[in-house]
């Protein structure tokens, strides 16, 4: 019996998420088709102009906005940011430094410290065992 090799494909939303771009801002042909694993690899290796422009200027999806601001996605929501932002707007927020952003950045820093502490503790316990 011979197994058939099928091409792995994904929905445009999945491909956009893997590429770190906001799906509604992508070209219609990208949104309407399916993307193969090979096509995704090609887009990552040699991005077309539209992809380079989206990554550079946005609009950016929430995970990218959160990362660029140094906060969590939940922190964005608590700060009232629910829509995708452009790079220009992200930079403006960094300059304005609203109170919610400073608070969320501090919260994120505390979470990172606690995660590092737990990881270190677990490593020490594993070394003792």
Residue pairs with C-beta under 8 A, 6 or more apart in sequence:
7 36
7 37
7 38
8 36
8 37
9 34
9 35
9 36
9 37
10 18
10 34
10 35
10 36
10 37
10 40
11 34
11 35
12 23
12 26
12 30
12 31
12 32
12 33
12 34
12 35
13 23
14 35
15 30
15 35
15 39
15 40
15 43
16 22
16 23
16 26
16 30
16 61
17 61
18 40
19 40
19 43
19 44
19 51
19 55
20 55
20 60
20 61
20 63
20 64
21 51
21 54
21 55
21 60
21 61
22 54
22 58
22 59
22 60
22 61
22 84
23 31
23 61
24 31
25 54
25 58
25 59
25 84
26 50
26 54
27 50
35 43
43 51
47 55
56 87
57 86
57 87
57 88
58 64
58 84
58 85
58 86
58 87
58 88
58 89
58 90
59 84
59 85
59 86
60 68
60 84
60 85
60 86
60 87
60 90
61 84
62 73
62 76
62 81
62 84
63 73
65 76
65 81
65 84
65 85
65 90
66 72
66 73
66 75
66 76
68 87
68 90
69 76
69 90
69 93
69 94
69 101
69 104
69 105
70 105
70 108
71 79
71 101
71 104
71 105
71 107
71 108
72 104
72 107
72 108
72 111
75 100
75 104
75 107
75 108
76 82
76 104
78 100
78 104
79 98
79 100
79 101
79 104
80 100
85 93
93 101
94 101
